[in-house]
Amino acid sequence: MLIPLILSGGSGTRLWPVSRRNLPKQFLSLSGDGTLFQQTVTRTQKLPNVAAPIVVASEDHRFLAADQLLELGVDGATIVLEPTPRNTAPAIALGALKALERDAEALLLVLPADHLIGDTESFVAAVQQALPAAREGWLVTFGIRPDRPETGFGYIRRGESIGGDAFRVAQFVEKPDQPTAQTYLSNGSYDWNSGMFLFKASRYLEELGQHAPEMLAAVREAYATGRSDLDFVRVDSAAFAKVPDNSIDYAVMEKTSRAAVIPVSCAWSDIGSWSALWLSGQHDEQGNQREGDTMAINTRNSLLRSHDRHMIATVGVDDLIVVSTPDATLVVHRDAAQDVKKVVDQLKASGRTEHSFHRVVHRPWGSYDSIEAGGRFQVKRIAVKPGASLSLQKHHHRAEHWIVVSGTAEVTCDENVFLLAENQSTYIPLGSVHRLRNPGKVPLELIEVQSGSYLGEDDIVRFDDVYGRA
């Protein structure tokens, strides 16, 4: 059984302000159809005899992953939740343990959820070429044939052939400087380290047990003492906190004697920065990549990305990244795009929230958009999915006014339950136990006006919640 293992961690720092902690890049539509996560899952469906995927995701992103799988119509997928990020080696171990419950001989195709691959046919062919070596017990990685002296990637040096299109890994090399990268490109024996793998689940656990036994023991304990919750597999948080943090490269691949590499050219990019996205996208005659309402006058080799109802205009500039969202705008030279993370670090240090949340915040039941805020008031636009419901809750410091814009709302306010149609409104007094539900077949949209002495999202007491947050 060939099982895709989709690694969907990521903290949303390198493509800020579009990507953020609560909505990282794998769940965004950045290039092509669908989000990067959906594109990754869809690529695996092109493989013959492939099983439903296993997804390892953060607790914070569980409903994003579930909703995006639902949009694709994927049945039978398993979502394993990491309570704490511990890098790729433990995440893959969790996936391997789950895969062995399905099939003792399961092959795992390990794929990061946030990569872009422009040539799916070449990717599928490379996976099929790697199958014989993986069945023979090799830990196969996919090396991307370099087309430029890139300093932002690690490299793999190919050794002797082990049959077919596979080679023994002679050496893993850290990110080089520019002259060294040029040497690797000219040499022809070096490929970029893609972070994609194919191997037997059992073989990976064997190698992990040999080279990182403490990690494997801790992962096994966390998995064994976990539980199922809704459609998710939750590992034990206390046990998983003891798992060492390490990547598969350092924990296993650089130590095993059975590492193999399949070279592939598949228009791959890890979208590790805005400059990488610019490189991978389509350009106009001036070398610009533009999305949204943009105007570029005497502008060359730049990326311009605007959100709805906002125009970006540039005049007489070259090699810039200009990205606008409803609450933040980034302007950076393409050569400095790797330093965007420093902005995120400063936002964290100053106690701001723009590194974590967008103005539009996604929730399991829908989303809300913070339209306006003042000293003792806040206005939100709330969207609730058909059939979805917010928790039964109360607030200690604020009252709320609800005005229905479209759809039908079922409102619980203390002992009263009633319906509101379009253009109708109601008042939720401070301290009242209340709930909002969409009983209809179309999305519910309403305007919420909050007023009170404290309007933080943590002023909430949940009594009942279908999403397990009570």
Backbone hydrogen bonds, N-H to C=O, Kabsch-Sander energy under -0.5 kcal/mol:
donor,donor_aa,acceptor,acceptor_aa,energy
2,L,49,N,-0.9
3,I,1,M,-0.7
3,I,107,L,-3.2
5,L,109,L,-3.0
6,I,4,P,-0.6
6,I,54,I,-2.9
7,L,5,L,-0.7
7,L,111,L,-2.4
8,S,6,I,-0.8
8,S,56,V,-2.9
16,W,13,T,-1.0
18,V,15,L,-1.1
19,S,15,L,-2.2
20,R,23,L,-1.5
21,R,355,H,-2.1
22,N,356,S,-2.3
23,L,20,R,-1.2
27,F,24,P,-1.8
28,L,25,K,-2.0
30,L,28,L,-1.0
36,L,25,K,-0.6
36,L,28,L,-1.6
37,F,26,Q,-3.2
39,Q,35,T,-2.7
40,T,36,L,-2.2
41,V,37,F,-2.2
42,T,38,Q,-2.7
43,R,39,Q,-2.2
44,T,40,T,-1.4
45,Q,41,V,-1.0
45,Q,42,T,-0.5
46,K,43,R,-1.6
47,L,44,T,-1.5
50,V,47,L,-0.8
51,A,2,L,-2.9
54,I,4,P,-2.8
55,V,78,T,-3.4
56,V,6,I,-2.5
57,A,55,V,-0.6
57,A,80,V,-2.5
58,S,8,S,-0.7
59,E,82,E,-1.4
61,H,58,S,-1.1
62,R,59,E,-1.2
65,A,61,H,-2.4
66,A,62,R,-2.1
67,D,63,F,-2.6
68,Q,64,L,-2.2
69,L,65,A,-2.0
70,L,66,A,-2.1
71,E,67,D,-2.2
72,L,68,Q,-1.1
73,G,69,L,-0.7
73,G,70,L,-0.9
74,V,69,L,-2.1
75,D,73,G,-0.5
78,T,53,P,-1.9
79,I,231,D,-0.8
80,V,55,V,-3.5
80,V,78,T,-0.6
81,L,233,V,-3.0
82,E,57,A,-2.9
89,A,246,N,-1.6
91,A,87,N,-1.3
92,I,88,T,-2.6
93,A,89,A,-1.7
94,L,90,P,-2.3
95,G,91,A,-1.9
96,A,92,I,-2.6
97,L,93,A,-2.4
98,K,94,L,-2.0
99,A,95,G,-2.5
100,L,96,A,-2.2
101,E,97,L,-0.7
101,E,98,K,-0.8
102,R,98,K,-0.7
102,R,99,A,-1.1
103,D,99,A,-2.2
106,A,103,D,-1.7
107,L,1,M,-3.1
108,L,199,F,-3.6
109,L,3,I,-2.2
109,L,107,L,-0.5
110,V,108,L,-0.8
110,V,197,F,-2.2
111,L,5,L,-2.7
111,L,109,L,-0.5
113,A,7,L,-2.7
115,H,112,P,-0.8
116,L,269,S,-3.3
118,G,266,C,-0.6
118,G,267,A,-2.0
119,D,266,C,-2.2
120,T,118,G,-0.7
123,F,119,D,-1.6
124,V,120,T,-2.8
125,A,121,E,-2.3
126,A,122,S,-2.2
127,V,123,F,-2.1
128,Q,124,V,-2.1
129,Q,125,A,-2.1
130,A,126,A,-1.5
131,L,127,V,-0.9
134,A,130,A,-2.1
135,R,131,L,-2.6
136,E,132,P,-1.4
137,G,134,A,-1.5
138,W,133,A,-2.4
139,L,258,R,-3.0
140,V,138,W,-0.8
140,V,198,L,-2.4
141,T,260,A,-2.7
142,F,196,M,-1.6
143,G,141,T,-0.6
143,G,262,I,-1.8
144,I,142,F,-0.5
144,I,192,W,-2.1
145,R,264,V,-2.1
150,E,148,R,-2.1
155,Y,173,V,-2.5
156,I,191,D,-2.9
157,R,171,Q,-3.2
158,R,156,I,-0.6
158,R,189,S,-2.8
159,G,168,R,-3.0
162,I,166,A,-2.3
163,G,166,A,-0.6
166,A,163,G,-1.8
167,F,261,V,-2.2
168,R,160,E,-2.9
169,V,259,A,-2.5
170,A,157,R,-2.6
170,A,168,R,-0.6
171,Q,157,R,-1.3
173,V,155,Y,-3.2
181,A,177,D,-2.6
182,Q,178,Q,-2.2
183,T,179,P,-1.8
184,Y,180,T,-2.4
185,L,181,A,-2.2
186,S,182,Q,-2.2
187,N,183,T,-2.2
188,G,184,Y,-1.6
190,Y,184,Y,-0.6
191,D,156,I,-2.4
192,W,144,I,-3.0
193,N,154,G,-2.7
194,S,142,F,-1.2
194,S,192,W,-0.8
197,F,110,V,-1.9
198,L,140,V,-2.7
199,F,108,L,-1.8
201,A,106,A,-2.6
204,Y,200,K,-2.1
205,L,201,A,-1.9
206,E,202,S,-2.0
207,E,203,R,-2.5
208,L,204,Y,-2.7
209,G,205,L,-2.4
210,Q,206,E,-1.6
211,H,207,E,-2.5
212,A,208,L,-2.9
216,L,212,A,-2.1
217,A,213,P,-2.4
218,A,214,E,-2.1
219,V,215,M,-2.6
220,R,216,L,-2.7
221,E,217,A,-2.1
222,A,218,A,-2.3
223,Y,219,V,-2.6
224,A,220,R,-2.8
225,T,221,E,-1.9
226,G,223,Y,-1.3
227,R,234,R,-2.7
229,D,232,F,-2.6
232,F,229,D,-2.5
233,V,79,I,-2.6
234,R,227,R,-3.3
234,R,232,F,-0.6
235,V,81,L,-1.1
235,V,233,V,-0.6
236,D,222,A,-2.4
240,F,236,D,-2.4
241,A,237,S,-1.7
242,K,239,A,-1.3
243,V,240,F,-1.6
246,N,86,R,-1.5
246,N,244,P,-0.6
251,A,247,S,-2.6
252,V,248,I,-2.3
253,M,248,I,-2.4
254,E,249,D,-2.6
255,K,252,V,-1.8
256,T,252,V,-2.4
260,A,139,L,-2.4
261,V,167,F,-2.8
262,I,141,T,-2.3
264,V,143,G,-2.5
266,C,264,V,-0.6
269,S,116,L,-2.2
277,L,273,S,-1.8
278,W,274,W,-2.2
279,L,275,S,-2.2
280,S,276,A,-1.8
281,G,277,L,-1.0
281,G,278,W,-0.6
284,D,288,N,-2.4
287,G,284,D,-2.2
289,Q,302,S,-2.7
290,R,288,N,-0.5
291,E,304,L,-2.2
294,T,292,G,-1.2
295,M,312,I,-2.5
297,I,295,M,-0.5
297,I,314,T,-2.9
298,N,296,A,-0.5
300,R,317,V,-1.7
301,N,286,Q,-2.4
303,L,320,L,-2.5
304,L,289,Q,-2.8
304,L,302,S,-0.5
305,R,322,V,-2.5
306,S,291,E,-2.5
310,H,307,H,-1.1
312,I,293,D,-2.1
314,T,295,M,-2.5
316,G,297,I,-2.1
319,D,300,R,-2.1
321,I,332,V,-3.1
322,V,303,L,-3.0
322,V,320,L,-0.5
323,V,330,L,-2.4
324,S,305,R,-2.7
325,T,328,A,-3.0
328,A,325,T,-0.6
330,L,323,V,-3.2
332,V,321,I,-2.3
334,R,319,D,-2.8
336,A,333,H,-1.8
337,A,334,R,-1.3
339,D,336,A,-2.1
340,V,337,A,-1.5
341,K,338,Q,-0.6
342,K,339,D,-1.8
343,V,339,D,-0.6
343,V,340,V,-1.3
344,V,340,V,-1.3
345,D,341,K,-2.4
346,Q,342,K,-2.0
347,L,343,V,-2.3
348,K,344,V,-2.3
349,A,345,D,-2.4
350,S,346,Q,-1.9
351,G,348,K,-1.5
352,R,347,L,-2.0
356,S,353,T,-1.7
357,F,353,T,-2.4
361,V,359,R,-0.6
361,V,368,Y,-2.9
363,R,366,G,-3.0
366,G,363,R,-1.2
367,S,383,A,-2.2
368,Y,361,V,-2.0
369,D,381,R,-2.3
370,S,359,R,-1.7
370,S,368,Y,-0.5
371,I,369,D,-1.2
371,I,379,V,-1.7
372,E,379,V,-1.5
374,G,377,F,-2.8
378,Q,450,Q,-1.8
379,V,372,E,-3.2
380,K,448,E,-2.8
381,R,369,D,-2.5
382,I,380,K,-0.6
382,I,446,L,-2.9
383,A,367,S,-2.8
384,V,444,L,-2.7
385,K,365,W,-2.9
387,G,438,N,-1.6
388,A,385,K,-2.2
390,L,436,L,-2.9
392,L,464,D,-2.7
393,Q,391,S,-0.6
393,Q,434,H,-2.8
394,K,461,V,-1.3
399,A,451,S,-2.7
400,E,428,I,-2.3
401,H,449,V,-2.1
402,W,426,T,-2.5
403,I,447,I,-2.4
404,V,424,Q,-2.7
405,V,445,E,-2.8
406,S,445,E,-1.9
409,A,420,L,-2.6
410,E,437,R,-3.2
411,V,409,A,-0.6
411,V,418,F,-3.2
412,T,435,R,-2.7
413,C,411,V,-0.5
413,C,416,N,-2.8
414,D,433,V,-3.8
416,N,413,C,-2.2
418,F,411,V,-2.3
420,L,409,A,-2.7
423,N,404,V,-2.6
424,Q,421,A,-2.0
426,T,402,W,-2.0
428,I,400,E,-3.7
431,G,395,H,-1.4
432,S,429,P,-1.9
434,H,393,Q,-3.3
434,H,432,S,-0.6
435,R,412,T,-2.0
437,R,410,E,-2.1
438,N,388,A,-2.7
444,L,384,V,-2.5
445,E,406,S,-2.5
445,E,443,P,-0.5
446,L,382,I,-2.3
447,I,403,I,-2.8
448,E,380,K,-3.0
449,V,401,H,-2.4
450,Q,378,Q,-3.3
450,Q,448,E,-0.6
451,S,399,A,-2.1
452,G,376,R,-1.6
453,S,397,H,-1.1
454,Y,397,H,-0.8
459,D,456,G,-1.6
460,I,458,D,-1.9
461,V,394,K,-2.1
462,R,460,I,-0.5
463,F,392,L,-3.5
464,D,392,L,-1.2
468,G,465,D,-1.4
